């Protein structure tokens, strides 16, 4: 039996990983090891490890790494604590393969600890570009510390190969988050309103905004521009999901709380909605607004619009349903005007999601199950001419 260790550090990556966790758990030839860390264990972010337990997954390791500070120094210290904690956890678990997703700082530490422990790493969602966040550098660094790669588009696959990875170790099965959309039974509008204690209106928005960690502009000022614009929209109700544990996240969350307090008749906020409620909400909103990757990857599958504010997602492949705008009042206002234009609304039904069709988890599991892991930790740099 092969031991597959999956690392999750946030509500967002757990939601994406859940289809793969189910596949591994239900395979008699595989043993799932689950390491939970980061925001999952923080009261400030909703103690979301409890959702994992409710879903029926046994948690093998709980690694406390987050400090109370969300400053650059606090995040760097959390990375150091994470590196130590992952090294100790791997020594106890002795997994055959470690699975990580994305680009967050705790995932970087998880991959680094695995590298020196000589444990093969499988990385999901490599090859992508997010020029507005330091996650971009983390992602490419994780690629170089990994041994198997599962990308969400063919262009991203080619970019991972461009980084020197062997083509026979890089697989494009699409974005794993789309498996949730294909397989889940979403809540009805009435059921969702009861769960959220929120009544949908004539127009509705799902707002998800995170710190722009590489921006020279003030994140609070940028987010303030967005709040000013949406506050003036007529007949519009808003559902906010709070920011993550990056530097500046606490300031954004305070601004959300203040906005909702003043506008409780039309706005509500959640520290963590959970994957089912979050995706169910997409069924009944006009757009995902902000700078979250969910507006780029998941929203197009619901045939709804996305207003992508600023540079955080700059460089990602986008569907035609995504409207990019600058983090200024004028540009954001123009984006909303475009969102509700008749031709844009008419074309939403034709939206094609460039990130796959929702069949990634089983394909990834089969590779993890059958790949020959002997010598997998040894890699040769593949020059661009190797591109396949």
MARZAGU-620182 format. One line per 5 residues: their letters; for each residue x negated, y, z negated of N, C-alpha, C, O. Coordinates in steps of 0.02 Angstrom, whole numbers. Layout:
BEGIN
a	X:Y:Z:X:Y:Z:X:Y:Z:X:Y:Z; ...;
This chain:
BEGIN
xxxxx	-42:-60:0:0:0:0:-44:62:0:-91:67:-39; -28:110:44:-68:171:51:-38:226:8:22:239:10; -81:258:-32:-59:312:-77:-64:379:-40:-118:401:-22; -6:411:-30:-3:476:4:14:529:-48:68:528:-77; -33:575:-60:-24:627:-110:-2:692:-75:-39:719:-34;
xxxxx	56:716:-92:83:777:-63:80:833:-114:101:824:-171; 55:891:-93:48:949:-138:101:1001:-120:109:1017:-61; 136:1027:-170:183:1082:-160:173:1135:-213:167:1120:-272; 170:1197:-190:157:1252:-237:210:1305:-239:205:1353:-278; 262:1298:-197:313:1350:-196:379:1321:-172:381:1267:-143;
xxxxx	433:1358:-184:500:1337:-163:502:1329:-87:537:1286:-61; 465:1373:-51:469:1372:22:435:1310:51:463:1278:95; 375:1294:27:342:1236:57:375:1170:36:374:1122:73; 404:1169:-25:441:1108:-45:501:1096:1:513:1040:23; 537:1150:16:595:1142:60:575:1115:128:611:1074:157;
xxxxx	518:1137:154:494:1112:218:470:1040:213:480:1001:259; 438:1024:158:408:958:150:459:904:132:444:844:139; 517:922:109:564:873:83:580:817:133:582:759:112; 591:830:197:604:774:243:547:725:246:558:664:252; 485:749:241:427:704:242:423:666:176:406:607:176;
xxxxx	438:699:121:439:665:56:490:607:57:475:552:32; 547:619:86:598:566:92:572:508:134:581:450:116; 539:524:189:513:472:233:461:429:198:462:368:203; 416:461:162:363:424:126:392:383:70:375:325:61; 437:413:32:468:379:-25:506:316:-3:506:266:-39;
xxxxx	538:319:54:580:264:77:543:212:118:573:165:143; 477:220:126:437:172:164:404:123:115:367:144:71; 418:59:123:394:8:76:318:1:79:288:-27:32; 286:25:132:214:18:139:175:79:113:114:81:116; 212:128:88:180:189:64:200:204:-8:256:188:-29;
xxxxx	155:234:-45:168:255:-113:161:331:-117:107:358:-104; 214:365:-134:214:438:-137:186:462:-204:210:442:-257; 135:504:-201:111:540:-259:126:613:-249:111:641:-197; 156:645:-299:178:715:-291:143:759:-343:149:748:-403; 107:809:-318:74:858:-361:111:924:-354:117:952:-300;
xxxxx	135:950:-410:174:1011:-412:135:1065:-449:107:1052:-502; 131:1124:-420:90:1177:-449:119:1246:-433:175:1251:-408; 81:1297:-447:98:1365:-427:164:1390:-454:179:1383:-513; 203:1420:-409:266:1453:-429:317:1404:-456:362:1424:-493; 312:1340:-438:360:1290:-464:362:1288:-540:414:1273:-569;
xxxxx	306:1304:-572:300:1296:-645:306:1362:-682:294:1365:-742; 323:1415:-647:327:1481:-676:399:1502:-691:440:1501:-645; 414:1521:-753:482:1547:-768:499:1607:-726:558:1617:-708; 449:1648:-709:461:1708:-669:488:1692:-600:523:1732:-569; 472:1632:-575:494:1612:-508:546:1556:-511:557:1521:-461;
xxxxx	577:1547:-568:635:1504:-573:623:1432:-593:669:1392:-591; 561:1415:-614:546:1346:-635:575:1295:-585:613:1250:-604; 557:1304:-522:589:1265:-469:567:1191:-468:592:1153:-427; 520:1172:-512:503:1100:-515:564:1060:-535:569:1000:-519; 612:1091:-570:673:1055:-590:714:1034:-530:748:983:-532;
xxxxx	712:1073:-476:748:1055:-415:718:993:-383:753:951:-355; 652:986:-389:617:928:-362:640:865:-399:654:813:-369; 643:871:-465:665:814:-506:737:796:-491:755:737:-488; 780:847:-480:850:835:-465:858:798:-398:905:760:-388; 811:810:-353:813:776:-288:789:704:-292:789:668:-242;
xxxxx	768:682:-351:750:612:-361:677:595:-350:660:536:-344; 634:645:-348:563:632:-339:526:632:-406:536:677:-448; 485:582:-416:444:579:-476:383:624:-467:349:620:-416; 369:667:-515:313:713:-512:254:681:-548:257:669:-609; 200:667:-512:142:634:-541:98:682:-580:69:664:-631;
xxxxx	91:744:-555:48:794:-587:82:862:-585:108:883:-533; 80:896:-642:102:966:-645:41:1008:-663:15:1003:-719; 19:1050:-617:-41:1088:-627:-25:1162:-638:-3:1196:-592; -35:1186:-699:-23:1256:-716:-83:1297:-693:-138:1290:-720; -72:1341:-645:-128:1380:-619:-114:1455:-617:-161:1495:-616;
xxxxx	-51:1476:-618:-35:1546:-609:-47:1585:-673:-24:1566:-727; -84:1641:-666:-91:1688:-721:-34:1739:-716:1:1743:-665; -24:1777:-769:33:1824:-769:22:1882:-721:71:1913:-700; -40:1896:-704:-55:1952:-659:-47:1933:-586:-64:1877:-566; -20:1980:-547:-17:1968:-474:-65:2015:-438:-56:2029:-379;
xxxxx	-116:2039:-474:-167:2081:-443:-215:2036:-403:-213:1975:-408; -259:2068:-364:-308:2030:-326:-352:1989:-373:-368:1931:-358; -372:2019:-429:-414:1982:-477:-375:1923:-506:-403:1869:-515; -311:1934:-522:-270:1880:-550:-262:1822:-502:-266:1764:-523; -252:1837:-438:-244:1784:-388:-310:1747:-379:-310:1685:-374;
xxxxx	-366:1783:-377:-431:1750:-370:-445:1704:-429:-471:1649:-420; -428:1726:-490:-438:1683:-548:-392:1622:-545:-412:1567:-565; -331:1631:-520:-286:1574:-512:-314:1524:-463:-306:1463:-472; -347:1548:-411:-378:1503:-362:-433:1461:-395:-439:1401:-382; -472:1493:-439:-524:1456:-474:-496:1403:-520:-521:1347:-523;
xxxxx	-444:1421:-557:-411:1373:-601:-380:1316:-561:-382:1259:-582; -353:1333:-503:-323:1282:-460:-375:1233:-435:-363:1173:-434; -433:1257:-416:-487:1214:-392:-507:1162:-445:-516:1104:-429; -514:1185:-506:-530:1140:-561:-474:1089:-572:-487:1029:-579; -413:1114:-573:-356:1071:-588:-344:1018:-535:-329:960:-551;
xxxxx	-352:1036:-471:-343:987:-418:-398:934:-419:-385:875:-408; -460:955:-433:-514:906:-438:-500:854:-491:-512:794:-480; -474:876:-548:-458:829:-602:-400:784:-583:-400:725:-597; -349:813:-550:-290:774:-530:-308:720:-479:-285:664:-484; -351:737:-430:-371:688:-380:-411:631:-412:-406:574:-391;
xxxxx	-450:648:-462:-489:596:-497:-443:547:-532:-457:487:-535; -387:572:-558:-339:527:-591:-298:487:-541:-287:427:-551; -276:519:-487:-231:487:-439:-266:443:-388:-239:391:-368; -326:463:-368:-364:426:-318:-322:411:-255:-315:353:-236; -295:462:-223:-253:451:-163:-295:432:-102:-355:444:-99;
xxxxx	-261:402:-53:-293:386:10:-293:445:58:-341:456:95; -239:483:57:-232:543:100:-196:597:59:-150:582:21; -216:659:68:-182:716:37:-147:756:92:-176:768:145; -85:775:79:-45:813:128:-33:883:100:-8:891:45; -50:934:140:-38:1003:121:-4:1039:179:-9:1018:237;
xxxxx	32:1092:163:68:1130:214:52:1204:207:52:1231:152; 38:1236:262:36:1308:264:-30:1341:246:-83:1318:266; -25:1396:208:-79:1444:207:-86:1483:141:-120:1534:139; -54:1459:89:-57:1497:26:-122:1483:-11:-156:1434:3; -139:1528:-58:-204:1522:-92:-210:1458:-133:-265:1430:-137;
xxxxx	-155:1434:-163:-161:1372:-202:-171:1311:-156:-202:1262:-177; -146:1316:-94:-156:1261:-46:-229:1261:-22:-257:1208:-10; -258:1320:-15:-330:1324:0:-370:1288:-53:-416:1250:-37; -354:1300:-117:-390:1267:-172:-379:1192:-171:-426:1153:-184; -318:1171:-155:-304:1099:-151:-346:1065:-97:-371:1010:-108;
xxxxx	-353:1098:-39:-393:1069:15:-467:1070:-2:-503:1022:13; -491:1123:-34:-562:1128:-52:-582:1073:-101:-635:1043:-95; -539:1061:-151:-553:1008:-200:-554:940:-167:-594:897:-184; -509:929:-118:-507:866:-83:-570:856:-41:-596:800:-35; -594:910:-10:-653:906:32:-713:879:-7:-747:833:16;
xxxxx	-726:908:-66:-784:885:-104:-771:818:-138:-818:784:-158; -707:798:-142:-690:732:-170:-691:678:-116:-679:620:-131; -704:698:-54:-709:652:3:-643:615:15:-642:555:29; -588:652:9:-521:625:22:-494:657:86:-493:719:91; -471:618:135:-444:647:196:-384:692:182:-341:677:140;
xxxxx	-381:747:218:-327:796:211:-288:800:276:-316:807:330; -221:796:270:-176:807:326:-143:875:317:-113:888:265; -149:919:367:-126:988:361:-69:1001:410:-76:988:470; -14:1027:385:44:1045:425:45:1121:437:28:1160:392; 65:1141:496:73:1211:516:7:1248:524:2:1307:508;
xxxxx	-45:1213:547:-107:1246:565:-102:1278:633:-55:1267:670; -152:1319:650:-156:1350:716:-113:1412:725:-115:1442:778; -76:1431:674:-32:1489:680:-70:1552:662:-124:1550:634; -41:1609:679:-73:1673:666:-24:1718:629:34:1726:650; -46:1747:574:-8:1798:538:-57:1854:520:-86:1854:466;
xxxxx	-65:1901:566:-119:1950:561:-111:1998:502:-160:2030:482; -51:2003:474:-41:2051:421:-54:2025:351:-44:2061:303; -75:1962:345:-84:1933:278:-149:1894:274:-173:1866:324; -179:1893:214:-240:1854:206:-227:1779:212:-274:1740:215; -163:1760:212:-145:1690:225:-174:1666:291:-188:1606:299;
xxxxx	-184:1711:339:-210:1693:404:-279:1661:398:-292:1609:429; -322:1691:358:-389:1663:348:-386:1599:307:-423:1551:321; -342:1597:257:-333:1535:219:-313:1477:265:-339:1422:259; -266:1491:310:-240:1438:354:-296:1408:397:-302:1347:402; -335:1451:429:-388:1426:472:-442:1391:431:-473:1343:455;
xxxxx	-455:1415:371:-503:1382:328:-479:1312:308:-518:1264:306; -415:1307:293:-386:1241:276:-392:1194:336:-405:1134:327; -382:1221:396:-391:1179:456:-460:1149:458:-468:1089:472; -511:1188:443:-580:1163:447:-595:1114:390:-643:1075:396; -557:1115:337:-567:1068:282:-523:1006:289:-525:961:248;
xxxxx	-482:1005:341:-434:950:351:-457:902:405:-503:917:444; -425:844:406:-447:790:451:-392:766:498:-406:735:550; -329:780:481:-272:768:524:-232:832:527:-227:868:478; -203:847:586:-169:911:595:-101:899:629:-96:864:679; -50:931:601:18:925:628:44:996:640:63:1031:593;
xxxxx	45:1016:703:63:1085:721:137:1088:742:169:1037:753; 162:1150:748:232:1158:764:245:1177:837:302:1175:860; 193:1194:875:200:1207:947:137:1183:982:85:1172:950; 141:1176:1048:83:1154:1086:29:1208:1086:-31:1192:1086; 49:1271:1087:-1:1325:1085:-40:1322:1020:-101:1332:1020;
xxxxx	-7:1308:965:-42:1303:901:-88:1241:901:-142:1243:872; -66:1187:932:-109:1128:938:-173:1146:974:-228:1127:952; -168:1182:1029:-227:1201:1067:-272:1248:1026:-333:1246:1033; -243:1289:983:-283:1334:942:-322:1295:890:-380:1312:876; -292:1244:861:-328:1202:813:-387:1168:847:-441:1163:819;
xxxxx	-376:1144:908:-430:1113:947:-484:1165:962:-544:1150:961; -463:1227:976:-510:1281:988:-555:1293:927:-612:1315:935; -529:1279:868:-568:1286:807:-618:1230:797:-655:1228:748; -620:1183:845:-670:1130:843:-645:1063:821:-685:1017:809; -579:1056:814:-550:992:792:-539:945:851:-522:967:906;
xxxxx	-550:881:839:-544:831:892:-472:824:915:-427:818:872; -458:825:980:-389:821:1005:-351:760:981:-290:763:972; -386:704:969:-351:643:949:-331:644:875:-301:597:850; -348:699:841:-327:707:771:-276:764:763:-257:781:707; -254:793:819:-208:850:817:-144:832:852:-144:814:911;
xxxxx	-88:836:816:-23:813:841:28:870:839:33:906:789; 65:878:893:119:927:894:186:890:891:209:863:941; 217:891:832:282:860:823:336:913:809:393:896:794; 318:977:812:366:1030:797:365:1048:723:332:1016:683; 403:1100:707:407:1125:638:449:1078:595:506:1062:613;
xxxxx	421:1055:540:455:1006:498:518:1035:466:564:998:449; 520:1101:457:579:1132:427:642:1123:468:698:1126:441; 634:1112:533:693:1103:576:726:1035:564:784:1025:582; 689:988:533:720:924:514:777:936:465:828:902:467; 767:985:419:819:1001:371:883:1025:405:939:1008:385;
xxxxx	874:1064:458:932:1091:493:969:1035:530:1030:1035:533; 931:989:558:960:935:596:996:884:552:1047:856:571; 969:872:491:993:817:450:1040:839:393:1081:799:371; 1034:900:370:1072:921:312:1146:931:327:1166:949:382; 1187:917:276:1257:936:278:1263:1001:239:1260:1002:178;
xxxxx	1273:1056:275:1272:1121:243:1337:1135:206:1389:1105:220; 1333:1181:160:1392:1201:121:1440:1240:165:1420:1276:211; 1504:1233:151:1555:1273:186:1550:1345:161:1518:1359:109; 1581:1390:197:1580:1460:176:1611:1469:107:1584:1506:65; 1666:1435:96:1700:1440:31:1657:1410:-25:1650:1438:-79;
xxxxx	1627:1352:-10:1584:1320:-60:1522:1360:-75:1500:1364:-132; 1493:1391:-23:1434:1431:-33:1449:1494:-73:1411:1513:-117; 1506:1526:-58:1525:1586:-96:1533:1569:-171:1516:1610:-213; 1558:1511:-185:1566:1489:-254:1497:1478:-287:1486:1498:-344; 1452:1446:-250:1385:1433:-276:1347:1498:-289:1312:1504:-339;
xxxxx	1353:1544:-243:1315:1607:-248:1351:1660:-288:1321:1711:-307; 1415:1649:-302:1457:1699:-335:1453:1765:-295:1440:1819:-322; 1464:1757:-231:1456:1812:-184:1508:1804:-128:1518:1749:-103; 1540:1858:-110:1591:1857:-58:1562:1887:6:1540:1945:6; 1562:1848:60:1538:1874:124:1585:1928:150:1646:1924:139;
xxxxx	1557:1977:184:1596:2032:211:1601:2031:286:1591:1979:318; 1617:2089:314:1623:2096:387:1556:2083:421:1552:2049:471; 1504:2112:392:1435:2101:415:1393:2079:355:1404:2101:299; 1343:2035:368:1304:2007:313:1232:1997:335:1217:1981:393; 1186:2008:287:1115:2001:301:1082:1959:246:1100:1962:188;
xxxxx	1033:1919:267:990:1881:220:922:1916:222:889:1916:274; 902:1945:166:842:1986:163:787:1949:125:796:1930:67; 730:1938:159:673:1904:128:610:1943:147:589:1943:204; 581:1976:97:524:2019:109:468:2002:60:480:1996:0; 407:1994:86:349:1976:45:293:2027:54:293:2064:103;
xxxxx	245:2028:8:189:2076:14:151:2068:80:141:2012:104; 131:2125:108:90:2125:168:18:2134:144:-7:2190:138; -16:2078:131:-77:2079:90:-137:2111:125:-185:2128:91; -136:2119:191:-192:2149:226:-176:2219:252:-217:2250:286; -118:2244:236:-98:2309:261:-133:2366:223:-141:2362:162;
xxxxx	-153:2418:259:-182:2476:226:-126:2522:200:-139:2568:161; -65:2508:221:-8:2547:198:18:2517:133:6:2459:117; 54:2558:95:82:2537:32:142:2490:45:191:2510:77; 138:2429:20:193:2381:29:258:2408:1:311:2399:31; 255:2442:-56:316:2469:-86:348:2522:-41:409:2526:-36;
xxxxx	306:2562:-9:332:2613:37:366:2581:97:419:2603:119; 334:2528:123:363:2493:181:430:2462:163:479:2468:200; 432:2428:105:494:2396:85:547:2449:68:607:2438:80; 525:2506:41:572:2560:27:607:2585:89:666:2602:87; 570:2588:145:601:2608:208:656:2560:228:709:2581:251;
xxxxx	642:2495:220:693:2445:237:755:2452:192:811:2450:217; 744:2461:128:801:2470:81:842:2531:99:903:2530:96; 808:2586:116:844:2647:134:889:2636:194:946:2661:195; 865:2600:244:904:2589:305:964:2543:291:1020:2558:311; 953:2486:258:1008:2439:248:1059:2467:199:1118:2447:201;
xxxxx	1039:2512:155:1086:2542:108:1137:2586:144:1192:2598:118; 1119:2611:203:1163:2655:240:1205:2619:293:1246:2650:326; 1195:2553:299:1235:2516:347:1307:2510:324:1320:2498:265; 1353:2518:369:1425:2515:351:1449:2443:350:1429:2402:391; 1494:2429:303:1529:2364:299:1480:2305:299:1493:2254:330;
xxxxx	1423:2314:265:1370:2263:265:1354:2240:195:1345:2281:149; 1352:2175:186:1333:2145:122:1267:2109:129:1250:2085:183; 1229:2106:73:1160:2081:77:1146:2029:23:1167:2036:-34; 1109:1978:44:1084:1927:-2:1008:1931:0:978:1920:52; 977:1946:-57:904:1951:-62:876:1888:-92:903:1860:-140;
xxxxx	820:1865:-65:778:1816:-99:714:1852:-119:686:1891:-80; 690:1839:-180:635:1878:-206:568:1857:-178:561:1803:-149; 518:1900:-187:452:1891:-158:413:1837:-195:431:1817:-251; 359:1814:-164:318:1762:-192:263:1791:-237:264:1850:-254; 215:1748:-256:165:1767:-306:103:1799:-277:50:1796:-308;
xxxxx	108:1830:-220:51:1866:-192:43:1934:-226:90:1957:-258; -16:1966:-219:-25:2033:-248:28:2081:-222:37:2089:-161; 63:2114:-267:116:2160:-248:186:2131:-252:235:2166:-243; 191:2066:-264:257:2033:-266:301:2059:-322:361:2066:-313; 272:2072:-380:312:2096:-437:343:2164:-422:400:2177:-441;
xxxxx	306:2207:-388:332:2273:-371:393:2267:-324:442:2303:-332; 388:2222:-276:445:2212:-230:506:2186:-268:562:2209:-257; 495:2139:-313:551:2111:-351:584:2162:-395:645:2161:-404; 545:2208:-424:575:2262:-464:617:2307:-421:670:2330:-442; 595:2320:-359:634:2362:-313:699:2327:-294:751:2359:-287;
xxxxx	696:2261:-285:757:2223:-269:806:2227:-327:865:2240:-317; 781:2215:-387:825:2218:-447:858:2286:-454:918:2290:-469; 820:2339:-443:847:2407:-448:900:2419:-395:953:2449:-409; 887:2396:-334:934:2406:-279:999:2369:-293:1053:2397:-285; 995:2306:-315:1054:2266:-328:1094:2295:-387:1155:2294:-385;
xxxxx	1059:2320:-438:1093:2350:-495:1135:2410:-474:1191:2420:-499; 1109:2449:-427:1145:2509:-404:1198:2491:-352:1244:2531:-341; 1192:2433:-321:1238:2414:-266:1267:2345:-277:1272:2305:-230; 1288:2331:-338:1312:2264:-354:1376:2245:-319:1396:2187:-319; 1410:2294:-289:1471:2279:-252:1456:2251:-182:1501:2224:-149;
xxxxx	1393:2257:-160:1378:2233:-93:1313:2193:-88:1295:2170:-35; 1278:2186:-144:1213:2152:-141:1204:2105:-201:1229:2118:-255; 1167:2052:-189:1150:2003:-241:1079:1978:-227:1057:1977:-170; 1044:1957:-280:975:1935:-273:964:1870:-309:995:1856:-361; 918:1828:-282:902:1764:-312:826:1755:-314:791:1771:-266;
xxxxx	802:1730:-371:732:1712:-376:718:1653:-331:667:1652:-296; 763:1604:-331:756:1546:-287:826:1521:-271:865:1505:-316; 842:1516:-207:908:1492:-186:908:1416:-177:962:1385:-180; 850:1386:-167:848:1316:-149:860:1308:-75:895:1350:-44; 833:1256:-45:835:1248:28:906:1242:54:923:1271:106;
xxxxx	949:1204:20:1016:1193:45:1056:1258:48:1088:1273:98; 1054:1296:-7:1092:1359:-8:1062:1411:39:1098:1450:70; 996:1411:44:962:1459:87:981:1447:161:1000:1493:196; 975:1384:182:993:1369:251:1068:1374:264:1089:1396:317; 1108:1355:214:1180:1363:221:1199:1436:232:1245:1451:270;
xxxxx	1164:1480:198:1177:1552:204:1165:1576:276:1200:1620:300; 1116:1547:309:1101:1568:378:1160:1558:425:1165:1591:476; 1204:1513:408:1263:1501:450:1309:1561:453:1346:1571:502; 1308:1603:400:1359:1654:392:1332:1725:390:1369:1771:372; 1269:1734:410:1242:1802:413:1229:1822:485:1224:1779:529;
xxxxx	1222:1886:495:1208:1912:563:1134:1907:579:1114:1900:637; 1092:1910:526:1020:1908:539:982:1894:474:1007:1907:419; 922:1868:483:872:1865:429:829:1927:438:802:1940:492; 822:1966:385:788:2030:388:729:2031:340:735:2008:283; 672:2057:363:614:2061:320:551:2039:356:539:2058:414;
xxxxx	511:1997:323:449:1974:355:433:1901:336:375:1881:336; 484:1862:322:475:1792:304:469:1749:366:499:1763:418; 429:1696:360:422:1649:417:487:1614:433:496:1590:489; 534:1611:386:598:1578:399:637:1615:453:676:1584:489; 627:1680:458:659:1717:512:631:1701:580:664:1710:631;
xxxxx	568:1677:581:536:1659:644:548:1586:662:560:1570:720; 546:1542:612:548:1470:626:618:1441:621:640:1406:667; 654:1454:566:719:1422:557:777:1461:587:822:1430:617; 778:1526:579:836:1566:600:857:1555:673:917:1552:686; 811:1550:721:832:1540:790:875:1478:801:916:1477:847;
xxxxx	866:1426:760:906:1366:768:979:1377:749:1022:1338:767; 993:1431:711:1061:1448:692:1093:1497:741:1150:1518:732; 1056:1515:793:1081:1562:844:1100:1629:813:1149:1660:832; 1059:1651:765:1069:1717:735:1007:1759:749:955:1734:770; 1014:1824:736:958:1870:748:908:1870:691:922:1847:635;
xxxxx	850:1897:705:798:1909:655:771:1979:666:752:1997:721; 768:2019:613:734:2083:615:669:2074:576:669:2070:515; 614:2071:613:548:2058:585:512:2124:575:492:2157:623; 502:2143:512:476:2208:495:400:2205:482:377:2167:440; 363:2246:519:292:2252:505:249:2198:535:269:2162:581;
xxxxx	187:2192:508:135:2149:539:126:2081:506:84:2042:528; 163:2066:453:149:2005:416:152:1943:460:113:1896:452; 199:1941:507:207:1884:552:179:1897:622:194:1860:669; 140:1950:628:112:1967:693:68:1911:719:23:1888:684; 80:1889:780:41:1835:811:78:1770:817:58:1726:855;
xxxxx	133:1763:780:172:1701:783:213:1698:847:236:1749:872; 222:1637:873:266:1627:930:338:1639:908:359:1613:856; 376:1678:947:442:1698:926:494:1684:980:480:1689:1040; 554:1667:958:611:1660:1003:635:1729:1024:616:1780:995; 677:1731:1075:703:1795:1099:753:1826:1051:772:1884:1059;
xxxxx	773:1788:1000:819:1814:950:785:1857:897:818:1885:854; 718:1861:900:679:1898:851:666:1969:876:640:1979:931; 684:2018:836:672:2089:852:616:2114:807:624:2117:746; 560:2131:836:504:2159:798:512:2234:790:536:2268:835; 492:2260:732:495:2332:721:440:2353:673:414:2312:635;
xxxxx	424:2416:674:374:2444:628:408:2456:559:469:2462:556; 368:2458:506:397:2469:439:412:2543:425:391:2570:374; 448:2574:472:468:2644:464:544:2647:470:576:2604:501; 573:2699:441:647:2705:442:673:2708:514:723:2676:530; 640:2747:557:663:2754:625:661:2689:664:709:2672:698;
xxxxx	606:2652:658:599:2589:695:647:2536:668:675:2498:708; 655:2533:603:702:2484:574:774:2500:594:812:2454:610; 791:2563:595:858:2584:616:871:2563:688:925:2539:705; 821:2573:732:828:2553:802:837:2478:808:874:2454:851; 803:2440:766:809:2367:767:880:2345:751:906:2299:782;
xxxxx	911:2378:702:980:2361:685:1028:2380:741:1077:2345:753; 1014:2436:774:1056:2455:831:1052:2402:885:1102:2384:916; 991:2377:897:982:2324:947:1017:2260:926:1048:2227:968; 1013:2242:862:1044:2181:837:1118:2178:854:1144:2125:873; 1153:2234:848:1226:2233:856:1249:2254:927:1308:2262:939;
xxxxx	1201:2263:972:1220:2277:1041:1254:2216:1072:1236:2159:1056; 1301:2227:1116:1342:2173:1144:1299:2122:1182:1309:2062:1176; 1251:2146:1222:1211:2100:1262:1167:2057:1217:1157:1997:1231; 1140:2086:1164:1098:2046:1119:1140:1993:1084:1119:1935:1080; 1199:2012:1060:1242:1964:1026:1265:1909:1074:1270:1851:1054;
xxxxx	1277:1927:1136:1300:1877:1185:1244:1827:1201:1258:1768:1213; 1183:1849:1200:1126:1805:1217:1105:1760:1160:1068:1712:1171; 1128:1773:1099:1107:1733:1042:1127:1660:1051:1090:1615:1030; 1184:1648:1081:1207:1579:1091:1160:1539:1136:1161:1478:1135; 1119:1574:1176:1073:1541:1222:1003:1532:1192:957:1508:1225;
xxxxx	995:1551:1129:928:1550:1097:898:1480:1098:931:1432:1079; 836:1476:1119:798:1413:1117:743:1422:1065:702:1468:1069; 741:1377:1016:690:1381:964:625:1350:991:625:1291:1009; 570:1388:994:508:1361:1021:470:1315:974:416:1291:991; 498:1303:914:462:1265:863:485:1193:856:471:1160:806;
xxxxx	521:1167:906:537:1096:904:611:1082:898:653:1127:901; 627:1018:889:697:996:889:718:959:825:772:930:823; 676:959:774:696:929:710:681:855:705:720:818:674; 625:833:733:608:761:729:536:752:706:503:705:728; 512:797:664:441:796:646:424:746:590:373:712:594;
xxxxx	466:742:538:448:705:478:432:632:490:381:607:466; 474:597:527:462:526:540:397:516:580:359:470:566; 385:559:629:325:553:669:262:565:627:212:530:635; 265:614:583:208:628:539:196:569:492:139:547:483; 250:543:463:244:486:418:212:426:453:171:391:423;
xxxxx	231:414:515:203:357:551:128:364:562:92:314:559; 105:424:575:33:435:582:-2:424:516:-54:390:513; 25:451:462:-5:442:396:-8:368:377:-54:346:342; 40:330:400:45:259:384:-3:216:424:-30:167:398; -14:234:486:-50:189:531:-121:211:548:-161:171:572;
xxxxx	-138:274:535:-204:299:554:-259:260:516:-251:245:457; -312:246:550:-370:213:518:-407:266:477:-436:312:505; -406:259:411:-436:310:368:-511:296:354:-544:337:323; -536:240:377:-607:225:368:-648:275:409:-642:279:470; -690:312:375:-732:362:409:-695:425:430:-724:466:466;
xxxxx	-632:433:409:-593:490:431:-621:556:405:-612:608:437; -655:555:348:-681:617:319:-740:644:358:-759:702:349; -770:603:402:-826:627:443:-798:657:507:-759:624:543; -818:719:523:-793:752:583:-851:777:625:-904:795:599; -841:776:689:-886:809:735:-853:871:763:-793:870:778;
xxxxx	-891:925:770:-863:985:800:-852:973:874:-897:954:911; -791:985:895:-773:974:965:-774:1041:1002:-735:1086:985; -818:1049:1051:-821:1110:1088:-757:1121:1130:-719:1074:1141; -746:1181:1152:-685:1199:1188:-674:1153:1248:-616:1140:1266; -726:1130:1280:-719:1086:1339:-683:1021:1322:-658:987:1366;
xxx	-679:1005:1256:-644:944:1236:-568:952:1237:-531:903:1227; -544:1013:1249:-473:1027:1242:-431:977:1280:-443:965:1339; -379:948:1246:-337:899:1278:-264:915:1270:-221:878:1293;
